[in-house]
Amino acid sequence: MTTNGNTPTDARQRGLAKMSEVYGWDFSDGPGDYFAVTADHLFGEIWSRPALTVRERRLLLLGALTAQGHLDIAEIQIGAALRNGELSEEQLREIALFLCHYVGWPAGTKLDGAVGKVVAQERRKK
């Protein structure tokens, strides 16, 4: 949220900085309550807590997204992990294989497919 409609609060600045760190591209302020809660609370507070690293949070998120079948969103996390150097292709494929045994073979297989798709996209960018 903004203090007077023009000046971002400290929470917003922390949130935008953490969003940029997590996803590997610059975020600017956005409109509405949804963006405010996402930036100020989710990224400014939750992703910024010191007990877990961004990498550890991403690992947890990849597991949760795979278990729920949200592979489109997992692709965003895979790309960010690759760009930020947090996880290699080999590690991401190992995560998919590991998750097959806990969230089901079809879900883990879909994650492995998403890893392949995103890796190919990232290679084409280079």
Secondary structure, DSSP 4 states (H G I P E B T S, - for coil): -BSSSSSB-HHHHHHHHHHHHHHSS------HHHHHIIIIIIIIIITT-TTS-HHHHHHHHHHHHHHHT-HHHHHHHHHHHHHTTSS-HHHHHHHHHHHHHHH-HHHHHHHHHHHHHHHHHHHHH-
